[in-house]
Amino acid sequence: MRIGYLLVTVFISTATSYAQNKTVVSQQKKDTTTNNLKEVVVTGEYQPQSLKNSVYRTRIINAERIRLKAATSIQQVLNTELGFRFTSDPALGVSDVQMMGMSGRNIKILLDGVPVIDRNDERESLNQIDINTVERIEIVEGPLSVSYGSDALVGVINVITKKPGKEILNINARIQEETAGNEYSPFGKSGSHLQHVGGEWQNKGWSMLAGLTRDDFNGFNVPGPLTTTNEVALDRNRWKPKLKWMANGRLGYSNNNFNIWYRLNYLDESIDSKGGYIVNANKAINQVFTVQRYIHQLQSDYRFNDQLTLSGSVAYNTLNRATKTTEHDYATGTDQLTTGQGQQDVAKLSSGAFRTTLVYKMSGQVSFQPGIEINTDHAEGARIKGEPTINDYAFFVSSELNLIHGVTLRPGLRFIKNSVYDAPPVIPSLNTKIVLTDKLDLRLGYATGFRAPALRELYFDFIDANHTILGNLNLKAEQSNSLNASLSLATVEQEGFTVKTVLSGYYNYIKNRIDYVTSAVDPTLSELVNLAKYKTTGGTLENTLAWKHFQASLGLGMIGTYNQYSTDAKTYGESPEFVWSPEINTNLTYSLPQYGATVNLSAKFNGTRRQYESFTGDNGEGIRLTKIGSSTIADLMITKKLFKAFALNAGVNNLFNLTTLSNSSLGTGGAHGTGGQSIPTSYGRSYVVGLSFNWTKN
């Protein structure tokens, strides 16, 4: 059942008691079959649903897959998933996610159902969630603006954290060491070092959970004291040192009909940006970017009876990002604050949210869920015009209808009032699940979505020595029309052999898309505007199988994109309006019970990505088709149990030593463009060894 912003996990159900649901969780943890249909989905559902019964096309990455991958970030988990690609900004030390051909600004990131705020377009928040606290990741493809409002144009990534289990007491810890390419020193000043400790307790309905993680990445190819500014500019494959402290705590109480809990997540992150040596001045300009993030959430629900449940939540998020710039004098060994524009800055963002929903089950065939949602966003800082606040008020209602045997309909509407921009008067959606046979399901969906202009796009100006990026107070909300369909062949079990196949397709049409436009007169000047239109389309074929101790998946995908230049491209001799990029991924797991060991290989091929862009040449303005090169990323990890409470993992990430991607684009959109240079994507092959500890008392 969904409560407030939280989409409640299997610990709470309108039809099942707390104790019964804990048993379900225990059984699931023992069954690690890939894409097991018994896994429970909560994102967008009225109550926990099995993967097979979910109305939405949903993918689940469970805790077992995360553990076998020995991941240190959510990006590392999603890197090898179909439809996902990541880009990095070496100038700022941040990264962004792309899903189904759309950038991160069109993806709703949720932590336990609560939206997570980001300062810029990049969804860096994904890398600021402690992977050690993650129970599973649910990915819903297609607009969910009716349920979640702005930003959910292309889909939702809901990161669901661990809850106290059936054990009275649990203590867990983890240390992991990893090289950064060929750079490493044990627990020292090179390579990557992770340490985590956590614990949980529950008794008689009361529960507590707490954890602390230190993630220290010391960078790669960091400029030395006498590396000149020219040398720094020529070598773009430099990765900035980044230190993260992440803490979390949870206190809750529940019984058969009532549940309430409070959770706090805290992040302290610092990125060290070393400037090049200025020979003539005997000085260097260095920067430190620091981020502090708090996420508070109080959530509760009460089940009056089997037909009626009330849920509510209050959430408050703060994000402070500071830029500190100093001039280091090598002659005196001193550091002094600089006075250049934008070199000393603190941006403060905050968001508050209230949400309440009521689920009324009229009968076994008809149920309703009305809800009210109030959101407020505030920002202030030297680069932000004034201290703007945006208030958003919404009423939404959806219904689940099972009037025809084997057919489930989920219509929904969302009505919005916004204090700053003209929101769409109503957002509709209709999702359908049809049971064709006991093994074959068809899902169809149509939805409109919207993305509100964010505070950063309306009021934020980025100005430094090389770039001028201006916000635009006249931006309109992006709107989308989307179709999606999937055909799922349920798991067939024969003598321990299981198979599942899913064929899916999608089409997204976005109007008033917000993007950067670079001035033809001044290439350092960019402004955010509403472009005419943008489209994405594509499909996937996913196959999974399990046989005895072997599990395997093979996926194929195609992503097609279209922008406002595509139709004009024919004038300049270019090809059709949609340009395509293929993907192939696989995940192989083999268990050796006699040795207490498991081998996991995950890999993905990303095909060449193409896009039309405008440019100004000797003969005036034109349109050209740009290309970003293909790549293959693969990770290999071996995990072995030691004694009863310990597990050792060792392996290799980025087996094929991928470092950069070729790039023919001349564009400079965004704060830091690529300008035809190769795109840094990794610091190369790395070697991993880690040790984890898990002790429980029943």
N, C-alpha and C positions, 0 to 999 in steps of 0.2 A: 504494500500500500504506500502511496506517495504522501509524505507529510511535509508541508511547507516546501522549502527548496530541496529538502532531502527526499530522494526516492528510496524508501525504506528497504533495507535488505531483508533477508529471510528471517531475521529475528522477530519481525512483527508481521502479522497477517490478519486480515479481517475474518478469516475462517479457521485459523489454526492457532493454537496457544503458543506462548513463548517457549515452553519446554519442548513441545512437539517440533517447532521450527529449529531449535538447536540440534535436535536429532537429525533433521534433514541436512543441516550444514555439516555435521560430523560425517554423514554418509557420503556427501559430495567430496569432502576432503580426501576420502579413501579412494575415490574414483577419479583418476586423472586422464581418462580417455579424451583425446582431442575432440573439441567441439561437442562434448557430451550433451545430448539433448535434455538430460536431467538438470542441467545448470539453470539457475533461476535468474530471470531478467527483471529489473525494477524500473529502468529508465523509460519514462513515458507511459507506464502501466498504472492501472487502478490499484492493483495489488500484485505481489510477486507472481510471475508467470514462468512456466518452463520455456526454454528457448523455442521448442516446437510450437507452443500455443501463443507466443507473442504475435501481436498484430503487426508490429514493425519489423523490418529487416534489421536484425541486430547481430553484432559480433561481440564475443566475449573473450577477453584475454585474462585467464584466471591466475591465481597466485602461484600455482605449480609451474606454469609456463614462465612466469617472471623469475621464479627461483632457479629453474634450470638454465635460464639465460644469464644468471648472475648479473642482472642489469643494475646500473647505478643511477639511471634516469629513465623517465617515461619516453623520452626521445629514442633511447636505445631500444626500448621495447617495440615502438611503433615503426622504427626504421625499415623493418622487413615486412610490414603489412601492406597488402594491396591497397592502392589508392592514396597512400601517404608518401609525401616527400618533404624533406627538410632543407631549409636554406640557412646560411649563417652570415652574420654581419661582422666581419673581422674588426671593423673600426670601433664597434660598440661592445663586442664580445657577447652578442645575443643571437638567438636563432628563432626561426619561424616555421610553422607547419603548414603544409598544403594538403588538402583533402579533395579528391575527385576533381582536380583541376582548379580548385578555388583556394585563395590565400586564407591565412589564419583569421583574418578579420571577419570572415563569413562562417566561422566555426564557433559554436558555443562550448566553452570549457567550464565544466562543473566539477566541484569537489564535494562529494556527498550530496549532489543536487544543488549546491550553492554556486552561483556564477562567480568566477574569479576575475578580478580586474587586471588590466594590463595598461602600462603607460603609453605605449605606442602601438602600431599596427601588429608588431610581432607578438605571437602568443608565447612569450618567454615564460609565462606562468607554468606551462607544462613542465619545464625544467626546474621549477622552484617548489615542486611538490616532492616530499620525501618518499622515494620509491619503497623504502623499508616499511612504510605504513600502509601500502596499497594491498587491498584484498583482491580486487579485480578491476578491469577497465571495460566499460560497456560503450560500444560505438554504434550509434544509430544513424543510418544514412538517410538523407532527405530532410526537408525543412520540418522543424518542430516549433515554429514560431507561435502556434496556438498555445502550446504548453509552456514555452520558455521565453517568449518575447523576442527582443532584438538579438541579432547576430546569428541566430540558428537557421541561416539560409541553406547551408549545404548539409548540416548534420550537427550532432552533439557528441562530445567525448565526455563521459561521466566517469570520473575517477572515484572509486568507492573504497574507503579506508577500512582497515580491520576493526572489528568489534570484539569485545571480550567473548570468548567461547565458553564451552561447557566446563572447562577446568577452573578450579578455585583459584589457582595461582599459576602464572606463566612468566618466566624470565627469558629474554632472548638477547643475543648480542651478535655482532658481525664485524669483521675487519676484512678489508680487501685492498690489495696492492696491484697497481697496473702501470705499465710503462706508457710513456707518451712517445710513440714512435720508437726511436732508439735512445730516448732520454729517460733515465731512471736512477734514483738513489733510494734505498730502503727507508721508508718513513721520513724521507728528507725533503730536499728542496727541488727535486725534479720528479716527474711522473705524477700519478694520481693516487690518492690515499683516502680511503673511506673507513670510518668507524661509526658504529651504531650500538646503542643499548636501549632496551625497552622492557616494559613489564605490564602485566594486566592482572586484575583481580575481580572476582565476582562472587556474590553470596546473597542468597535470599532476595534476588531481584535487583540488588545494588551492584554497580560495576564501576571500576576505575581503570584507566589506561593512560600510560605516559611513555614518551620516547624522546631521545636526543640523538642527532646525527651530525657528524662533522664530515664534510666532503671537500677535500683540498686538492684541487687541480693546479699544478705549478706551471702550467703553460707549456708551449712548445716553440722552439726556435725564437725565444724571447731575445730582443735586442740587448747586446752587451753594452757596457758603459761607453765604449768608443765606437759603436756601430753608428755610422753617420745617417743623417736624415735621408740622403739619396739611397743608401743601401736598404733602409727600412722601406722606402717607397717601392723599390724594385722587387723585393721579396714579400709577396702578399700572404704567403702561407705561414703566418705567425699567429699563434693562439695565446691569448692573454691569460695570465694566472687568475684563477677564480677560487675564492674560499667561501663556502656556505656552511652556516650553522642553522639547523632546522630542529625545532622542538614542537611537541604537540602534547595535549592532555585532553582527556575525556572523562566526564562524570555523568552517570545515568542511573535511572531506576525504571523498572518495568514489571508489570504483572500481566495477567491474561487479557485485560481490557485497556490498560493504560501504559503509556510509554513517554518518558521525557529524558532528554539528555542535552548537555552543553559540551561543546568542543572548541578548543583554541588551537590554531596553527600559527606558528611564528617562524619567520625567516630573517636571517641577517646574511647578506651577500656582499662581497667586495670584489671588484674587478680591477686589476692593476694594469694600467696602460703605460708602458715605458716609451718615451719619445726618443728619437734619434739624436745623436751627438751633433751639435751645431759647431762646426770646426772653428769658424772665425770668432765666435763669441765664447768658446770654451764652456758652453752651457747645454742643457737639455730641458725640454718641456715634458713633464710627466703628469698623468691624470689618474685619479682613482674614482671609480663609480661605485657608490654604495647603495644598497637597497634594503629597506626594512619593510616587512609585510606582516600584518596581523589579520587573521580571519576568525571572527567570532560567529558562532551559530548556536542558537537555542531552538530546539525542535521538540514537538510533542504531538501525540495523537490520542484520541479516546474512542473506543469502540462501544457505542451504546448497545448495539445488538448485531445480529448477523446481517442486517440490512443497512445500518447507518453508522458511519464513521466520520469524525471531525478531526481535521489535522491543521496544524499551524506552525509557523516558524518566524523567527526574527534573526536577521543576519546583518553583520556590520564588518566591512573590510576597509583597511587602510593600506596605502602603498606610498612610501616616501623614497624618492630616488635623488641622490645628491651627486653632484659633479664637483670635484676639487682638483684644481689645476695648480701646479707649482713649477717654479723655475729652479733647476738645480745648477748651482755654480760649482764647477769642478775645481776652480782655483781655491775657493774658500771652504768647499764642502758643505755649504749651507743651502737651504731651500726657502724660497719666498713665494707667497701667493701671487698669481698673475692678476692682471686687471682687464684682460681682453673680454670682448663681448661673449657672453655665454660660458665663460670659463669657470665661473663660480655660480652654482645654481642648485636649488632644492625644489623639486616638483613634488607636490603633495596631492594625492588623490584619495578620495574616500567614497564609499558607497554604502547605503543602507537599504534594507529590503524587508518588507513584511508580506507574508503570503498565508492565505488560509484556503482550504478546500474541504468540500463535503462530498463524500461518496454515498450515494443512495442506490441501493440495489432493490428496484421495484419488484423484480421477479428473476427467475433464472434466465430470462430472455432479454430483459431491459434493465440498464443501470445508467445513472447520470452522475456527472461530476462538475458542479459549478465551483468557481473559485474567484478570489479577488487578490490582486497583486499590486503593491505600491513600491516603487523604486526611486531612489534619489542619488544623484551623482554630483560630486563637488570636486573642484580642482583649484589649486593656487600655486604660484611660482613665478620666477622672473621671466620665463618665456611664455607665460599664459596671460592672455588679455583679461585683466580684472581677476575676480574670484567667482567664476560662473558656477551655477547650479542648474541641473536638469532634473525635473520631476516627471515621473511617468506613472500613470494610473491605468489599470487594466482590469476588465472583467472577462472571464473566459468560461466556456461551458463545452463539455463534450459528452458524448453518450456512447455506450457500447450496446449494440443490438444483435441478438442472435435469434432472429425471427424465422430464418430458414435453416434447416438442419445443415451443418457443415459450412455455413457462411456467417462470418462476423463482420459487422460494419462498425466503424469508429468515426462518425462525423464530429466536427468541432468548429467553434467560432471564438475569436478573440476581438474585443472592442477596446480601443486605446485612446487615451487623452494625454498629450505631451505638452509640457510648458514651453518648449522652445521651437519645435518643428511641427509641421503638419503630418501627423501620423496617418497611415492608411485607416479609413473609417472602420473597416472590419477585415479580419484575416481568417479565411476559411480553410478547412482541410477535410479530406475524406480518405480513410484507409480501410482496406478490405482484405480479409484473409478467407480463402476458399479451400476447404479440404476436398481435394479431388479423389484421393483414395486414402487408405490408412497409412500409406507411405509417401504420398505426394501432396504438397501444399503449394498454393499460388497466393502471392501477396501483391496487391496493387495499391498505389497511393497517388493522390493528387493533393498538392498543398500550395498555397501562396505564402511567401515569407517576406520579411523585411529586416533591414539593418539600419538602425538609427545612426545619424552622424554622431560620432563620439565627441566627447569634450576635446580630445586631442586634435580632432580634425576641424573643429569649429574655432577653437581659441588658441591653439598651440602654435607658436612660431619657433622654428629651429634656425638659428643664425650663427655661423662661425666664419672663420677666415675663408673657407672654400665653398660653403653652401648657404643658401637662403631658402627655407621651406616655409611657406606661409599657410596658416589656417584660413578657412573660408566660412564666414558666418551665414552664407546664403545657400549652403548645401541642403539638398533634399534627401529624404530617406531612400535608400535602395529598396527595390521591390523585386520579387522573383515569382515565377510560376514554374512548378516542378512536377515532373512525372517520374515514378519509379515502379519497378516490377521485379519480382524474383520468383523463381520456381525451385522448390526445395524437395529433393528426394531424401526421405527420412532414412535413418540408420537401419541397415539390414544386418541382423546378427545370425551368423551360421558358424558354429564350432569356434567361437571366439573371434570371428572375423567380422568387422563392422565397416560400413562404407556410408559416406554421405556426400551428396553433390548438390551444389547451389549455383544456379544460373541467374544472374541479375543484370539489370540495365537501368539507366537513368537519363534524364534530360532536364537541364536547368536553363531558364531564360531570365536574365537579370537586366532590369532597366534602371537608369539613373545611377549606374555603378560609379562609386567614388574612387578616384585614382589620381596619381600625380601627373601633371602636365608640365613639361620643361619649356621655358621660354626659348624661342628661336633666336632671340637677340642676345640673351645672357644665359649660357648653359648652366650657371650656378644657381639660377632662380627657378624654383618650382612652386606650383600652387595646386591645391586639391580642388578638383572640379567634378561635376557629375557628367560622366561620359554617356554616350548614347545607349549602348547595350553591350552585353557580354553573354556568351552561352558556353555551356559545357555539356558534353554527352559522353556516354561510354558504357562499358559493361564488364562483368567479371564472370569467370567460370572457376569455382573453387571445389576442390575434391579433397576429402580427408578419409583416411582409413586407419584401422587399428587391427593388429593381429598378434595375439599373445603379448610379447614384450616389445613389439615394434609399432610405432605410430608415425604416420607420414601425412603430409599435406602438399598439394601442388595447386597453385593458382595462376590463372592467366587473366590479364586485364588490358583494356584499351581506354585511353582518355583522349577525348577530342575537345579542343577549345577554339573559341571564336571571339574576336574582339572587334571594336568599331572600325578597325582598318581592313578587316578581311574582305569586305565587299569591294572596297576601293583598290585592293591589291591587283585585281585583274587589269586595271588601267596600266599598271607598271609591269605586266607580264608575269605576275606571280600566279600560284596555283590556288585550289579551291578554298572556300571560306573556312571550313573546319580543318585544323591541322591535328595530327594524331601522334600519340606516344604510347608504346606498348610497355607492359610490365609482366614479369614472371617471378613468382616467389615459391619457396618451399620451406618446410620445417620438418626435420627428421629427428626422432627420439628413439633410442634403443636402451632398454633397461637390462641389467645383468643382476638379478636378485641374489645370485649366489655370492656375488662380490659386493653387494650393496652399492652398486655404481650405476650411473645413467650418463649416456652420451647424447648431446643435443647439438644439431647443426641447423642454423637458420640462415637463409640467403635470399637475396632479391636482386633482380636485374631491372634497372630503370632505363627505358629507351630514351633516345634523343628527344628533347622537348623543344617544340617550335612555337614561335609567336611572331605576329606581324608588329612592326613598330614604324613610326614616322622618323624621318631624318632630314637634315638640311645639307645638301651637297652643292657642288659647283653649278649644277643645273637647276637649283631651287629645291623645293620640298618634294620628298618622295616617300614611298612605302617599301619596306624590305622585310623579308622573312628571315628571322634570326634563329639560331640554334644553340642550345646548351647540350653538351655531349652526354652520351650514355655512360652508365656506371654499373658496377656490380659490388654489392657489399655482402659479406658473409662472416658469421661468428660461429666458433666452435667451442663448446664448453663440456667438460667432464666433471661430474659431481659424485662424490663417494662419501657414504656414511662412515663415521668413526665412532666406535663405542655406541652409546645410546643417545647422547645429547649433541654430538658434534657432527659436522659435515664439512668436507674439504672440497673446494672447487678450483679448477685450473683450466686454462684454455687460451685461445687466441681470438681477438676481435679484429675485424677488417683484414681477413685472410689475404685478400688480393692487393693490399697495400694502396688503397685508393687515397689520393691526396687532393687533387684538383680536377675540375671539369672544364673542358674547352667551352668557349663562349664567343659568339660572333656579334652579340648585341652591342650597340653603341649608346644605348640609353643610359640616362643618369637619374631615373626616377627614384624617389626616396631620398633619405638623408645622405646615403652613401651609395653611389652608383657603381656599376661594374666597368663601364666604359670600354668594353671589348676585351678586357683582361680575363684570364682564366679565373674560375671561381673556386676559392678554397672550400673544401668539403670535409676534410679530416686531416689529422696529423700522421696518418698512416697506420701500419700494422702495430698492434700492441699486444702485450702478453699479460695474463691475469692470473693471480692466485689469491684465494680467500679462504677464510675459516668462519663458520657460523656455529652458534650455540643456541639450543632451544630446550628448556627444561620446564616441565609442567607438574603440577600436583593436583590430583583429582579429588 
